[in-house]
Amino acid sequence: MTAGRRDNARGADPLPSWNEGATKRAITDFVKNVTTEGSADYVRVPDRIALFDNDGTLWVEQPMYTQMAFLLEDVRRLAPQHPEWKTTEPFKFVLENDLAGLASAGVQGLMELLAATQCGMTTEEFAKTAKDWIETARHPKFERLYTQCIYQPMLELLEYLQANDFEVYIVTGGGMEFVRPWAERVYGVPLRRVVGSSLKTRFEMRDDQPVLVRTSEINLLNDGDGKPVGIHEFIGQQPIAAFGNSDGDLEMLQWTASGAGARLILLVHHTDAEREYAYDAHSPFGRLSKALDEAKARGWQVADMKRDWNTIFPALSQ
Amino acid sequence: MTAGRRDNARGADPLPSWNEGATKRAITDFVKNVTTEGSADYVRVPDRIALFDNDGTLWVEQPMYTQMAFLLEDVRRLAPQHPEWKTTEPFKFVLENDLAGLASAGVQGLMELLAATQCGMTTEEFAKTAKDWIETARHPKFERLYTQCIYQPMLELLEYLQANDFEVYIVTGGGMEFVRPWAERVYGVPLRRVVGSSLKTRFEMRDDQPVLVRTSEINLLNDGDGKPVGIHEFIGQQPIAAFGNSDGDLEMLQWTASGAGARLILLVHHTDAEREYAYDAHSPFGRLSKALDEAKARGWQVADMKRDWNTIFPALSQ
């Protein structure tokens, strides 16, 4: 951490990677209004709840969801034992490197792959596998660790909100058990504030020790209209801010926008093919179409990556 | 709050309703050990997680679970529209006032009654119904509000642990949506720290407003071996203290007891027929048999209500 970075954290500019402009101003005005006692928009601390989508909002989701890269390795490794996968979706998409096909299978497809490859072990064993993988796996384009392909402006936003007594949750369509083991280290968010898709688990005694075994049955598909379900289950009260980037976040944003009081609703729009990726309505992963229309109709914020962010990724430490 | 009560909260005696003796000493020794830096048992703040069962541990569960009393009213009210209930379990138990039958139907039966009567409405509507009911409903024996039939010694324990930077969760076999609306007011526990049984909900837009509708499908049966499942899902890390009173808490206690480090595992044993109730292995509700054997075998604490508690319920304010 440089001296400049520390100064910023002290309040000089809490969001140095955001360019000056309407989007940055909307964020800082909102935070000022809800945290200033006596303001019409003041929100008491226990009600300051903010939600962040993960894929495409906190880290890169192209050329495919990171968790999918993790899964592909397992599917390929196990394929010889499952000849039927060659002709069965979504497995054949993996074996044929058909990313568009994989994308079309959506979160449901992801969960089917998960169920076929990453179940049967205990939750502890799976957490170790996920943690070990993420510590060395690198992004094909940026050639840095996936956990370094996170967005510096969003990290600043996470930190800024938490410094203003927000309780921050990650609400991901991806697997909760995949994200939790490293969420605190990478994002500074405690693992119990990660809400995500999950498999059902089963309690068992093994060698006189209780364990939870991952079954192949889907417990929660925390994407699209499943996100408000997960939010209500885990948090049980109305959030006041939500950050997403795709149509899979639409219902989460609608849910957060509803009810009385000030709200900050923001979409990250990937417009920077040079520094990251440019995609929206026609992308196989992180498709953004309906949610962008809704943002325009409802006056939600849109962070245009090319326009609003002067930095994309954190600097790598030497 | 009396002056004496305030002094106690300041540390003179954090547990004034607990008689001096081995049980109280085990509690205070544990808290001292895990909160004293340099102690071999020291636990850093983020890992100080404690779990409390609700029925029979925090409040009275005789002559039946409080939530069942709430349900019975609805089942009776709707019975004329469902003639088949007269011959169908668990509905017939309700209509025949057969408490033993109801008890034998267990949490599963409770959830079936819930699904038949308290679904279809939005989560917000249900929360209001539960909140309204609990504000006036009274216990048949003690003739005070159910929310006043809570155990003063356990309230002190909740407060004592929170004052020592424990994050406290209520882990109930009862309905999460039933307990959450009043948990903060009655127990001082934020609603998102209530883990319980639940129905699946479905996202819908009604009059351009997003709502969650309670379906009749069971989402989680947070009892017995379902408790570690709920704990792992909501908290995702090992708790270090757990408090229960029945065989439905056994797996929660085993789960908490496992792993390395100091643990406080305690069963409330209802031994006081005069001041509350006396029951264990033969009770239709809150049956305690296997968990008591396990407590003896493993050296867990047992709070004998008659011996260990000098007060049962909070004094009623004038």
Interface residues (C-beta under 8 A of the other chain):
Chain A: P46 T123 M176 R180 P190 L191 R192 V194 S198 K200 T201 R202 F203 M205 Q209 P210 L212 N219 D225 G226 P228 V229 H232 E233 F234 I235 G236 Q237 E251 Q254 W255 S258
Chain B: P46 T123 M176 R180 P190 L191 R192 V194 S198 K200 T201 R202 F203 M205 Q209 P210 L212 N219 D225 G226 P228 V229 H232 E233 F234 I235 G236 Q237 E251 Q254 W255 S258
